[in-house]
Amino acid sequence: MSDRKIELLAPAGDFACFQAALNAGADAVYLGGEQYGARAYAGNFSTDEIITALHTAHLFDKKIYLTVNTLVKQSEFEHLIPYILPLYQAGLDGVIVQDLGVLTSLREQFPDLALHSSTQMTVTGHYGADFLKKLGVCRIVPARELSLDEIKEMKEKTHLEIECFIHGAMCYAYSGQCLLSSILGGRSGNRGRCAGPCRLPYTGERGGKEQYPLSLKDMYTLPVLPKLIEAGIDSFKIEGRMKSPEYVAGVTAVYRKYLDSYLENPEKEYTILPQDEQLIKHLYIRSDTCGGYYEQHHNKNMVTLAEPGYSGNTQEVLSEIQEKYIAVKQRLPIRGYARICAGSPAVLTFLTESASVTVTGELVSPARNKPLSQEDIRQKLSKLGDTCFQLTALTVDTDEASFMAVKALNELRRTAAAALEQKLLEPSLRAVPAQVVSGKMPENPTPPRQSEWCVLVTTDEQLRTANTFSEIHRIFVEADLLVTAENALLPDKEYILALPHILRKRSYPYLPRYETLLRGNRLSGVMVRNLEELEWLHAIGYTGQIYSDYTVYAWNQAALDFLARQVDGVTLPLELNKKELGRLLPSGSTCFVLYGYIPLMYSANCIRNTLERCIKDTGNANNRYHLTDRYHNDITIVQNCTHCYNILYNTVPMSLHGQLEGILKKNYPVLRLDFSIESGTQTRAVIEYYLNFRTEFPFREFTNGHYKRGVE
């Protein structure tokens, strides 16, 4: 028998789901409150409900983690600490966080509160995990795209707790790196409001029928559960805060059964009963199942292609789950001792294996007529239906000549039960921290200065075009282009190495090339797209200029100030509107992006491979493929075969030239034009327009992005 403890973590969108999870054997439950959670359309919990759930969970030695896994606007930040405070006092076991400002604020205000990094933070390796470890994070929920080998390495190198999804719906994009719903409809996945446009039909480059190439099958890992255990994962997480109590209970119960079975005897042949597989595969599965990314980097067998739709189970099965796990109330067995003797106060003791309480009640009177029997006393004191307790044994000491009113006996029982509950909960309760403050704007902002124009280029053609403008001094160059285009660098310009959008173990062989470039004398700095790269730079002792891209989010002043201490220049996010950006006080070389095709998502799965075949053209990091949506818009996908990820771009560029006068008054230190899928001619035309060398914007159609509307 293995002595290793692995947590089974179940979702709860409402209180019924929470109870179903506990009844079905979950060790812990993750849930969201009425603020800051990445499932805005789940039932969610009021603060009082979370406190009740915490008390219930702790009585049964279970845990609750609160999802605070959205990006938080500055206008909302002052409410964060008051929102967490009563839950912290009630013994909240941990908080799942995406926002760096939230993370650093919670660490400062509640130093003994466990902080878990959300999968929304896109942690893809041990570098990012190490960075967060330094910030006080004790558990990592890595990107779903990681292999077992990558997870094992993260565990071995960081010694942090690792929490991984084992069942449920899967996003096509890396979580936290998807703006598809946000840009197309204003419902941001970074705010828990994703509308799921990846589940819609698209047509491939060669035409033909509409298919669903962005819709992944649901994850189902029961067949590989032993491999997940042996990889060192500490917590097995079931997706589904939007799902029903029947789903939560049924899925939790099946995984509980096989997790316990394997740990009980790892040497025994591991087999899954057909009836269990049949049950779990019909509990709200979207079309079909796959094993996720644990044993494959990507594969067309992970994609539904056919129209996705939920399969349901029979009413007979659902009724069985309801009867077994939902209609029942879990109770903690306790024992009792009562002394009811005339002339003395009534005494009642309740005890468990770990705690006991004794309370006294009213003075017991001599019986005038029929005295209380042991059975009368036992019957009245055993009625614990409104509590979490079940009295399994009660010793009654009575003189058989006494009397107490039913009301007095009931009050004695209620007082003892409440006292025992309080005694059991005491270890998890906390006092208010010595000093709790809410997020405040800093004073004395840095004085304005004239904005500097710079560009980001992805192709050799764009680089050579940008080089011809004397007004453009700083050029950000994609790393893999820079490896092959060193001869295109001019001595009078400042070049910044832009590292890959996704950095995983498969890209580690390229890191020595990037380090060599950074150690040379041709580059002025480096731009990071994720926390992996920031920590890698720390690991190699890099001391040059570092800039962060907009994919390292800074939605509030706390996040912006934190990043400004880590890097020399922060790029402002794309989802905030004019008013929200105006609430932030930039510092250093803060960068504002004025133009560019917005990346709608970054994905490990390859759209060309799904609809046609994998071309494995690692010599070209800018391969193109196209999808057509239901409105006949052309969507360009760049396949980065060097690092094996896709970037899906918006159908029209974002351009804020119509807002330029107001933006220039903000005196942002750096104004950036991003070039990705443009030709050299288009690149030249855009730069000339922004530098006032031409009067007509070169694209007929464009978007203001979120600068006017923002996201909810």
MARMI-795756 format. One line per 8 residues: number of its first residue (from 1); their letters; for each residue x, y, z of C-alpha. Coordinates in nm, 3 decimals, decimal comma. Each point is the difference from the previous one (the first is absolute). Layout:
MARMI-795756
NUM = A = X/Y/Z  ...
This chain:
MARMI-795756
1 = MSDRKIEL = 0,000/0,000/0,000  0,130/0,345/-0,093  0,017/0,254/0,285  -0,009/0,287/-0,247  -0,293/0,240/0,034  -0,143/0,138/-0,323  -0,273/0,260/0,014  -0,314/-0,044/-0,206
9 = LAPAGDFA = -0,124/0,352/-0,074  -0,360/0,049/-0,116  -0,181/0,308/-0,138  -0,302/0,171/0,152  -0,206/0,263/-0,179  -0,255/0,015/0,282  -0,065/-0,145/0,344  -0,174/-0,311/-0,133
17 = CFQAALNA = 0,311/-0,084/-0,205  0,218/0,060/0,306  -0,199/-0,250/0,206  -0,001/-0,247/-0,288  0,380/0,024/-0,026  0,051/-0,072/0,370  -0,249/-0,287/0,000  0,170/-0,158/-0,303
25 = GADAVYLG = 0,344/0,001/0,162  0,178/0,321/-0,100  0,291/0,099/0,223  -0,038/0,364/-0,097  -0,236/0,225/-0,192  0,075/0,309/-0,206  -0,272/0,260/-0,034  -0,054/0,361/-0,094
33 = GEQYGARA = -0,160/0,288/0,183  -0,198/0,288/-0,139  0,316/0,184/-0,105  0,331/-0,071/-0,178  -0,081/-0,357/-0,114  0,058/-0,136/-0,352  -0,351/-0,144/-0,030  -0,220/0,308/0,006
41 = YAGNFSTD = -0,303/-0,199/-0,117  0,020/-0,275/0,261  -0,236/0,019/0,298  0,291/0,102/0,224  -0,008/0,054/0,374  -0,083/0,292/0,224  0,252/0,077/0,275  -0,232/-0,155/0,259
49 = EIITALHT = -0,033/-0,315/-0,210  0,378/-0,030/-0,034  0,039/0,033/0,378  -0,265/-0,268/0,053  0,176/-0,223/-0,254  0,334/0,057/0,173  -0,143/-0,101/0,336  -0,161/-0,309/-0,150
57 = AHLFDKKI = 0,315/-0,101/-0,188  0,228/0,046/0,301  -0,224/-0,211/0,223  0,070/-0,288/-0,238  0,370/0,083/-0,044  -0,054/0,124/-0,356  0,130/0,317/-0,166  -0,142/0,286/-0,204
65 = YLTVNTLV = 0,190/0,210/-0,254  -0,145/0,328/-0,121  0,037/0,099/-0,366  0,126/0,356/-0,030  0,122/-0,086/-0,347  -0,094/0,298/-0,214  0,190/0,312/-0,095  -0,110/0,284/0,227
73 = KQSEFEHL = -0,057/0,360/-0,107  0,129/0,287/0,209  -0,356/0,110/0,080  -0,066/-0,341/0,159  0,325/-0,036/0,187  -0,097/0,186/0,316  -0,271/-0,260/0,067  0,236/-0,298/-0,020
81 = IPYILPLY = 0,136/-0,009/0,355  -0,338/0,067/0,170  -0,145/-0,280/-0,214  0,268/-0,250/0,108  0,021/0,104/0,367  -0,309/-0,178/0,145  0,083/-0,313/-0,199  0,358/0,010/0,126
89 = QAGLDGVI = -0,131/0,027/0,357  -0,232/-0,296/-0,063  0,299/-0,217/-0,094  0,016/0,019/-0,380  0,249/-0,268/-0,105  0,136/0,164/-0,313  -0,057/0,248/-0,281  0,043/-0,076/-0,371
97 = VQDLGVLT = 0,142/0,313/-0,166  0,072/0,129/-0,352  0,073/0,371/0,051  0,353/0,095/0,114  -0,137/0,303/0,184  -0,247/-0,218/0,188  0,273/-0,253/0,075  0,242/0,251/0,147
105 = SLREQFPD = -0,273/0,180/0,197  -0,132/-0,321/0,157  0,352/-0,107/0,091  0,061/0,332/0,175  -0,335/0,016/0,181  -0,048/-0,369/0,085  0,349/-0,155/0,022  -0,124/-0,336/0,128
113 = LALHSSTQ = -0,271/-0,045/-0,266  0,090/-0,270/-0,255  0,036/0,145/-0,351  -0,053/-0,219/-0,306  0,086/0,116/-0,351  -0,294/-0,048/-0,236  0,034/-0,180/-0,332  -0,091/0,347/-0,133
121 = MTVTGHYG = 0,358/0,104/0,084  0,125/-0,228/-0,280  0,282/-0,159/0,198  0,168/-0,230/-0,252  0,321/-0,103/0,175  0,216/0,005/0,310  0,130/0,352/-0,070  -0,344/0,157/0,038
129 = ADFLKKLG = -0,075/-0,217/0,302  0,326/0,110/0,164  -0,087/0,365/-0,062  -0,336/-0,043/0,173  0,157/-0,200/0,282  0,206/0,308/0,085  -0,326/0,196/0,025  -0,140/-0,240/0,258
137 = VCRIVPAR = -0,200/-0,235/-0,223  -0,015/-0,350/0,148  -0,195/-0,177/-0,275  0,013/0,020/-0,379  -0,290/-0,080/-0,231  0,202/-0,025/-0,323  -0,123/0,043/-0,354  -0,218/-0,293/-0,106
145 = ELSLDEIK = 0,227/-0,050/-0,302  0,294/-0,138/0,199  0,118/-0,357/-0,039  0,056/-0,237/0,290  0,373/0,041/-0,052  -0,025/0,380/0,033  -0,219/-0,030/0,310  0,239/-0,245/0,161
153 = EMKEKTHL = 0,295/0,230/-0,067  -0,189/0,298/0,146  -0,073/-0,197/0,315  0,356/-0,130/0,040  0,167/0,337/-0,058  -0,231/0,225/0,203  -0,138/-0,234/0,273  -0,326/0,195/-0,022
161 = EIECFIHG = -0,341/-0,162/0,014  -0,131/-0,074/-0,349  -0,372/0,001/-0,080  -0,113/-0,134/-0,339  -0,332/-0,041/-0,176  -0,107/-0,361/-0,050  -0,352/0,033/-0,139  -0,233/0,244/-0,174
169 = AMCYAYSG = -0,016/0,265/-0,269  0,320/0,125/-0,162  0,082/0,338/-0,154  0,157/-0,005/-0,345  0,235/0,284/0,095  0,251/0,019/0,281  -0,211/0,123/0,292  0,059/0,367/0,070
177 = QCLLSSIL = 0,132/0,053/-0,353  -0,331/0,018/-0,187  -0,175/0,320/-0,109  -0,230/-0,165/-0,255  -0,324/0,051/0,193  0,123/0,335/0,129  0,077/0,157/-0,337  -0,291/-0,155/-0,190
185 = GGRSGNRG = -0,270/0,071/0,255  0,136/0,186/0,300  -0,032/-0,301/0,231  0,347/-0,065/0,132  0,131/-0,336/0,116  0,233/0,197/0,227  -0,312/0,123/0,177  -0,183/-0,334/0,016
193 = RCAGPCRL = -0,245/0,096/-0,276  0,117/-0,206/-0,299  -0,277/-0,051/-0,257  0,173/-0,302/-0,155  0,044/0,110/-0,363  0,252/-0,284/-0,039  -0,304/-0,232/0,002  -0,134/0,160/-0,320
201 = PYTGERGG = 0,042/-0,136/-0,356  0,284/0,104/-0,233  0,107/-0,094/-0,351  0,356/-0,103/-0,080  0,236/0,148/-0,254  -0,106/-0,242/-0,272  -0,368/0,071/0,048  -0,248/-0,285/0,036
209 = KEQYPLSL = -0,249/-0,046/0,279  -0,006/0,190/0,325  0,171/-0,177/0,288  0,096/0,070/0,363  0,382/0,002/-0,003  0,030/0,216/0,316  -0,227/-0,217/0,216  0,190/-0,248/0,215
217 = KDMYTLPV = -0,152/-0,318/0,136  -0,042/-0,022/0,374  0,285/-0,132/0,212  -0,036/-0,350/0,144  0,306/-0,148/0,174  -0,127/-0,302/0,190  0,202/-0,238/-0,225  0,328/0,181/0,079
225 = LPKLIEAG = -0,066/0,075/0,366  0,299/-0,208/0,121  0,234/0,196/-0,228  -0,130/0,328/0,138  0,057/-0,124/0,354  0,354/-0,113/-0,078  0,079/0,337/-0,166  -0,020/0,158/0,346
233 = IDSFKIEG = -0,323/0,200/-0,034  -0,129/0,100/0,344  -0,356/0,103/-0,082  -0,232/-0,147/-0,265  -0,241/0,268/-0,116  -0,340/-0,057/-0,160  -0,125/0,281/-0,226  -0,364/0,108/0,025
241 = RMKSPEYV = -0,111/0,302/0,204  -0,275/0,047/-0,259  -0,119/-0,360/0,032  -0,280/-0,163/0,202  0,019/-0,173/0,340  -0,054/-0,334/-0,179  0,309/0,060/-0,215  0,209/0,103/0,301
249 = AGVTAVYR = -0,108/-0,297/0,209  0,020/-0,262/-0,274  0,342/0,100/-0,134  0,146/0,051/0,349  -0,124/-0,339/0,120  0,149/-0,190/-0,294  0,341/0,166/0,023  -0,007/-0,048/0,381
257 = KYLDSYLE = -0,054/-0,371/-0,050  0,290/-0,052/-0,240  0,238/0,236/0,176  -0,050/-0,185/0,328  0,018/-0,338/-0,171  0,337/0,073/-0,159  0,153/0,153/0,313  -0,125/-0,295/0,205
265 = NPEKEYTI = 0,192/-0,244/-0,218  0,218/0,153/-0,275  0,125/-0,347/-0,099  -0,347/-0,126/-0,081  -0,105/0,000/-0,366  -0,180/0,327/-0,070  -0,328/-0,050/-0,186  -0,311/0,213/-0,048
273 = LPQDEQLI = -0,339/-0,159/0,025  -0,211/0,058/-0,316  -0,294/0,127/0,203  0,217/0,268/0,164  0,139/0,114/-0,334  -0,349/0,005/-0,145  -0,126/0,208/0,291  0,273/0,263/-0,013
281 = KHLYIRSD = -0,003/0,031/-0,379  -0,368/0,088/0,005  0,010/0,261/0,273  -0,016/0,319/-0,206  0,286/-0,082/-0,236  0,040/0,228/-0,303  -0,027/-0,239/-0,298  0,294/-0,224/0,093
289 = TCGGYYEQ = 0,303/-0,032/0,225  0,377/0,011/-0,031  0,289/-0,046/0,239  0,111/0,361/-0,016  0,359/0,099/-0,066  0,169/-0,224/0,255  0,127/-0,247/-0,259  -0,016/0,205/-0,322
297 = HHNKNMVT = 0,104/0,352/-0,096  -0,297/0,037/-0,232  -0,212/-0,226/-0,216  -0,306/0,024/-0,221  -0,161/-0,275/0,210  -0,039/0,261/0,276  -0,235/0,213/-0,213  -0,373/-0,062/-0,041
305 = LAEPGYSG = -0,025/0,128/-0,363  -0,368/-0,101/0,006  -0,245/0,237/0,165  0,062/-0,014/0,376  -0,292/-0,093/0,220  -0,045/-0,142/0,347  -0,089/-0,362/0,056  -0,226/-0,067/0,294
313 = NTQEVLSE = -0,059/-0,301/0,217  -0,324/-0,185/0,063  -0,234/0,125/0,268  0,051/-0,332/0,178  0,374/0,066/0,036  -0,055/0,361/0,103  -0,255/-0,107/0,259  0,247/-0,250/0,140
321 = IQEKYIAV = 0,266/0,269/0,035  -0,252/0,234/0,162  -0,107/-0,261/0,251  0,354/-0,108/0,087  0,186/0,332/0,012  -0,239/0,296/-0,016  -0,310/-0,084/0,204  0,211/-0,098/0,301
329 = KQRLPIRG = 0,179/0,220/0,250  0,346/-0,096/0,112  0,030/-0,020/0,376  0,286/-0,023/0,247  -0,041/-0,284/0,253  0,019/0,111/0,365  -0,052/-0,158/0,340  -0,173/0,147/0,303
337 = YARICAGS = -0,040/-0,017/0,378  -0,300/0,153/0,181  -0,066/0,039/0,373  -0,360/0,087/0,093  -0,055/-0,015/0,375  -0,246/0,194/0,213  0,148/0,288/0,196  0,300/0,047/-0,231
345 = PAVLTFLT = 0,054/0,183/-0,332  -0,032/-0,222/-0,306  0,335/-0,091/-0,152  0,067/-0,111/-0,358  0,334/-0,096/-0,156  0,053/-0,044/-0,375  0,328/-0,136/-0,129  0,183/-0,115/-0,310
353 = ESASVTVT = 0,340/-0,166/-0,036  0,169/0,340/0,015  -0,219/0,226/0,213  -0,255/0,006/0,280  -0,225/0,261/0,162  -0,214/-0,002/0,313  -0,289/0,238/0,057  -0,244/0,049/0,286
361 = GELVSPAR = -0,367/0,076/-0,028  -0,289/0,081/0,229  -0,039/-0,131/0,351  -0,174/-0,339/-0,017  -0,327/-0,023/0,196  -0,138/-0,299/0,188  -0,270/-0,171/-0,201  -0,353/0,055/0,125
369 = NKPLSQED = -0,161/-0,262/-0,216  0,186/-0,202/-0,266  0,381/0,041/0,027  0,227/0,013/-0,305  0,124/-0,342/-0,103  0,339/-0,066/-0,161  -0,180/-0,056/-0,329  -0,184/0,334/0,026
377 = IRQKLSKL = 0,328/0,181/0,058  0,179/-0,191/-0,274  -0,275/0,075/-0,251  0,000/0,375/0,070  0,378/0,042/0,002  0,056/-0,202/-0,318  -0,199/0,232/-0,226  0,293/0,163/-0,185
385 = GDTCFQLT = -0,168/0,031/-0,339  0,080/0,371/-0,040  0,372/-0,052/0,066  0,289/-0,182/-0,168  0,012/-0,256/0,283  -0,141/-0,347/0,052  -0,012/-0,140/0,352  0,121/-0,360/-0,020
393 = ALTVDTDE = 0,012/-0,072/0,375  -0,148/0,175/0,303  0,053/-0,097/0,363  -0,276/0,129/0,228  0,045/0,037/0,374  -0,333/0,074/0,170  -0,163/-0,063/0,335  -0,326/-0,102/-0,173
401 = ASFMAVKA = -0,180/0,257/0,219  0,063/0,327/-0,182  -0,172/0,225/-0,248  0,104/0,259/-0,263  -0,217/0,180/-0,251  0,047/-0,104/-0,363  0,103/0,358/-0,081  0,280/-0,016/0,259
409 = LNELRRTA = 0,128/-0,334/-0,132  -0,001/0,134/-0,355  0,193/0,309/0,110  0,254/-0,220/0,181  0,051/-0,203/-0,319  0,029/0,309/-0,222  0,250/0,165/0,235  0,220/-0,310/0,009
417 = AAALEQKL = -0,010/-0,045/-0,378  0,089/0,365/-0,060  0,282/-0,017/0,253  0,143/-0,314/-0,160  -0,018/0,153/-0,346  0,181/0,311/0,126  0,265/-0,215/0,169  0,062/-0,199/-0,319
425 = LEPSLRAV = 0,021/0,317/-0,211  0,231/0,194/0,232  0,327/-0,123/-0,157  -0,102/0,132/-0,342  -0,127/0,343/0,109  0,229/0,302/-0,026  0,022/0,341/0,159  -0,004/0,319/-0,207
433 = PAQVVSGK = 0,354/0,075/-0,125  0,177/0,285/0,179  -0,037/0,238/-0,291  -0,239/-0,038/-0,290  -0,009/0,267/-0,269  -0,173/0,016/-0,337  0,165/0,079/-0,331  0,075/0,369/-0,033
441 = MPENPTPP = 0,140/0,204/-0,284  0,357/0,119/0,058  0,069/0,371/0,026  0,243/0,219/-0,193  -0,010/-0,162/-0,344  0,309/0,028/-0,215  0,007/0,317/-0,211  -0,107/-0,034/-0,364
449 = RQSEWCVL = 0,252/-0,016/-0,282  -0,018/-0,013/-0,377  -0,111/-0,338/-0,133  0,244/-0,220/-0,191  -0,117/-0,189/-0,310  0,101/-0,364/-0,041  -0,112/-0,302/-0,200  -0,018/-0,376/0,045
457 = VTTDEQLR = 0,078/-0,214/-0,305  -0,051/-0,369/-0,073  0,136/-0,048/-0,352  0,321/0,090/-0,178  -0,196/0,220/-0,241  -0,151/0,197/0,288  0,340/0,037/0,168  0,169/0,137/-0,312
465 = TANTFSEI = -0,290/0,238/-0,054  0,014/0,133/0,357  0,375/0,049/-0,035  -0,058/0,265/-0,269  -0,172/0,244/0,239  0,238/0,226/0,189  -0,290/0,101/0,227  -0,021/-0,359/0,130
473 = HRIFVEAD = 0,292/-0,053/0,235  -0,115/-0,306/0,199  -0,109/-0,321/-0,175  -0,129/-0,310/0,177  0,093/-0,308/-0,207  -0,144/-0,349/0,040  0,272/-0,225/0,139  0,007/-0,264/-0,271
481 = LLVTAENA = 0,012/0,265/-0,271  0,290/0,168/0,178  0,196/-0,325/0,005  0,006/0,001/-0,382  -0,005/0,375/-0,066  0,293/0,137/0,198  0,146/0,141/-0,319  -0,306/0,223/-0,034
489 = LLPDKEYI = 0,072/0,186/0,324  0,118/0,358/-0,038  0,251/0,165/0,234  -0,209/0,311/0,062  -0,312/-0,181/0,124  -0,098/-0,168/0,323  -0,117/-0,360/-0,039  -0,195/-0,197/0,259
497 = LALPHILR = -0,017/-0,381/-0,006  -0,370/-0,102/0,026  -0,011/-0,349/0,151  -0,260/-0,262/-0,110  -0,362/0,041/0,107  0,005/-0,347/0,159  0,311/-0,148/0,162  -0,001/-0,370/0,081
505 = KRSYPYLP = 0,254/-0,276/0,040  -0,001/-0,073/-0,374  0,137/0,355/-0,049  0,285/-0,031/0,252  0,252/-0,102/-0,272  -0,047/0,349/-0,152  0,078/0,183/0,325  0,381/-0,016/-0,044
513 = RYETLLRG = -0,041/0,177/-0,338  -0,203/0,277/0,163  0,250/0,030/0,284  0,287/0,034/-0,249  -0,185/0,281/-0,175  -0,066/0,175/0,332  0,364/-0,035/0,106  0,112/0,164/-0,325
521 = NRLSGVMV = 0,020/0,372/-0,072  -0,271/0,027/-0,267  -0,308/0,003/0,226  -0,122/0,257/0,249  -0,240/-0,220/0,191  -0,256/-0,277/0,003  -0,381/-0,021/0,017  -0,173/-0,280/0,194
529 = RNLEELEW = -0,346/-0,134/-0,082  -0,045/-0,212/0,313  0,138/-0,068/0,346  0,206/-0,295/-0,128  0,223/0,233/-0,196  0,032/0,255/0,278  0,128/-0,264/0,241  0,228/-0,151/-0,268
537 = LHAIGYTG = 0,167/0,339/-0,032  0,049/0,005/0,376  0,143/-0,352/-0,014  0,267/0,093/-0,258  0,088/0,317/0,187  -0,111/0,237/-0,274  0,045/0,364/0,106  -0,107/0,189/-0,314
545 = QIYSDYTV = -0,325/0,176/-0,081  -0,316/-0,213/0,038  -0,346/0,087/-0,132  -0,326/-0,189/0,052  -0,262/-0,040/-0,273  -0,376/0,042/0,050  -0,039/-0,376/0,059  0,160/0,059/0,342
553 = YAWNQAAL = -0,310/0,174/0,130  -0,006/0,325/0,196  -0,366/0,095/0,045  0,040/0,190/0,327  0,254/0,222/0,171  0,123/-0,276/0,231  0,080/-0,223/-0,297  0,153/0,288/-0,196
561 = DFLARQVD = 0,218/0,106/0,293  0,110/-0,357/0,064  0,099/-0,055/-0,363  0,173/0,338/-0,011  0,229/-0,130/0,275  0,075/-0,310/-0,204  0,051/0,150/-0,346  0,104/0,327/-0,159
569 = GVTLPLEL = -0,314/0,041/-0,207  -0,355/-0,140/0,033  -0,237/-0,029/-0,298  -0,354/0,101/0,093  -0,277/-0,259/-0,056  -0,233/-0,008/-0,300  -0,329/-0,056/0,183  -0,023/0,322/0,204
577 = NKKELGRL = -0,188/0,299/-0,135  0,107/0,363/-0,003  -0,146/0,076/0,343  0,149/-0,311/0,160  0,342/0,067/-0,149  -0,027/0,354/0,130  -0,022/-0,131/0,357  0,349/-0,149/-0,029
585 = LPSGSTCF = 0,314/0,203/0,061  0,269/-0,129/-0,237  0,363/0,008/0,102  0,331/-0,063/-0,171  -0,026/-0,095/-0,368  -0,368/-0,098/0,011  -0,113/-0,096/-0,350  -0,335/0,062/-0,170
593 = VLYGYIPL = -0,087/-0,201/-0,314  -0,172/0,217/-0,262  -0,016/-0,241/-0,291  0,009/-0,371/-0,079  -0,197/-0,312/-0,083  -0,111/-0,120/0,342  0,092/-0,363/0,078  -0,333/-0,158/0,088
601 = MYSANCIR = 0,156/-0,313/0,142  0,315/-0,205/0,037  -0,050/-0,376/-0,025  0,203/-0,319/0,027  -0,238/-0,175/-0,236  0,069/0,061/-0,368  -0,291/0,096/-0,225  0,177/-0,101/-0,321
609 = NTLERCIK = 0,082/-0,339/0,149  -0,364/-0,046/0,100  -0,149/0,086/-0,339  0,287/-0,115/-0,224  0,338/-0,121/0,126  0,302/0,112/0,204  0,263/0,164/-0,224  0,275/0,015/0,269
617 = DTGNANNR = 0,165/0,294/-0,171  0,229/0,104/0,285  0,207/0,209/-0,238  -0,287/0,246/-0,034  -0,143/0,144/0,322  -0,261/0,197/-0,195  -0,201/-0,264/-0,186  -0,356/0,107/-0,084
625 = YHLTDRYH = -0,334/-0,176/-0,008  -0,350/0,143/-0,034  -0,344/-0,066/0,145  -0,329/0,154/-0,109  -0,263/0,068/0,263  -0,378/-0,017/-0,045  -0,007/0,367/-0,106  0,257/-0,073/-0,275
633 = NDITIVQN = 0,279/0,187/0,178  0,353/-0,118/-0,073  0,198/-0,096/0,310  0,377/-0,032/-0,031  0,179/-0,260/0,210  0,377/0,016/0,036  0,152/-0,339/0,071  0,319/0,031/0,197
641 = CTHCYNIL = 0,147/-0,340/-0,085  0,325/0,086/0,179  -0,172/0,002/0,338  -0,313/-0,187/-0,113  -0,281/0,240/0,078  -0,265/0,182/-0,203  -0,094/0,368/0,016  -0,348/0,085/-0,124
649 = YNTVPMSL = -0,026/0,367/-0,099  -0,302/0,230/-0,019  -0,148/0,051/-0,346  0,076/0,375/-0,007  0,277/0,201/0,165  -0,045/0,208/0,312  0,092/0,361/-0,069  -0,051/0,292/0,236
657 = HGQLEGIL = 0,092/0,273/-0,249  -0,343/0,155/0,054  0,077/0,031/0,371  0,361/0,108/-0,049  -0,039/0,362/0,104  -0,133/-0,099/0,343  0,253/-0,280/0,043  0,292/0,231/-0,076
665 = KKNYPVLR = -0,118/0,229/0,281  0,047/-0,289/0,243  0,376/0,014/-0,064  0,047/-0,377/0,003  0,378/-0,052/-0,005  -0,012/-0,249/-0,289  -0,251/-0,029/-0,285  0,021/-0,328/-0,192
673 = LDFSIESG = -0,113/-0,123/-0,340  -0,019/-0,381/-0,021  0,050/-0,183/-0,330  -0,081/-0,369/-0,037  -0,177/-0,108/-0,320  0,051/0,321/-0,200  0,207/0,014/-0,318  0,296/0,234/-0,029
681 = TQTRAVIE = -0,213/0,241/-0,203  -0,274/0,004/0,264  0,258/0,045/0,274  0,148/0,302/-0,176  -0,343/0,153/-0,058  -0,103/-0,031/0,367  0,326/0,150/0,129  -0,020/0,286/-0,249
689 = YYLNFRTE = -0,358/0,074/0,104  0,081/0,013/0,373  0,305/0,218/-0,070  -0,217/0,238/-0,205  0,168/-0,084/-0,331  -0,335/-0,093/-0,155  -0,356/0,113/0,066  -0,206/-0,312/-0,069
697 = FPFREFTN = 0,002/-0,303/0,228  0,098/-0,301/-0,217  -0,273/-0,240/0,121  -0,367/0,051/-0,083  -0,115/-0,205/0,300  0,145/0,017/0,350  -0,109/-0,014/0,363  0,059/0,219/0,305
705 = GHYKRGVE = 0,036/-0,317/0,203  -0,114/0,063/0,356  0,119/0,360/0,024  -0,359/0,129/-0,017  -0,212/-0,285/0,135  0,223/-0,210/0,226  -0,125/-0,323/0,156  -0,244/-0,061/0,285
